[in-house]
Amino acid sequence: MEGPTKLSPPKVITWWIAVIIGVVGVLGQLLSIPVIAPYAFWLVAIGFVLLAVATAVQGL
């Protein structure tokens, strides 16, 4: 069996990109921005997945 997965903090730019994508998704839902609203859930999900992958992959 393999040992525990080693996690590393994401780079600052990756963190900011993920946060911005998530915030745009939340704002798109709360403010009912017509262009963004249909994709609001997916924007938040992509931001979360980006943070999770960046934590699991060193140097991202």
RAFEN-V485191 format. One record per backbone hydrogen bond with DSSP energy under -1.0 kcal/mol. NH is the residue of the N-H (numbers start at 1). CO is the residue of the C=O. If there is no record, write none. Layout:
NH:CO
NH:CO
//
This chain:
8:55
15:11
16:12
17:13
18:14
19:15
20:16
21:17
22:18
23:19
24:20
25:21
26:22
27:23
28:24
29:25
30:26
31:27
37:33
39:36
40:37
43:39
44:40
45:41
46:42
47:43
48:44
49:45
50:46
51:47
52:48
53:49
54:50
55:51
56:52
57:53
60:57
//
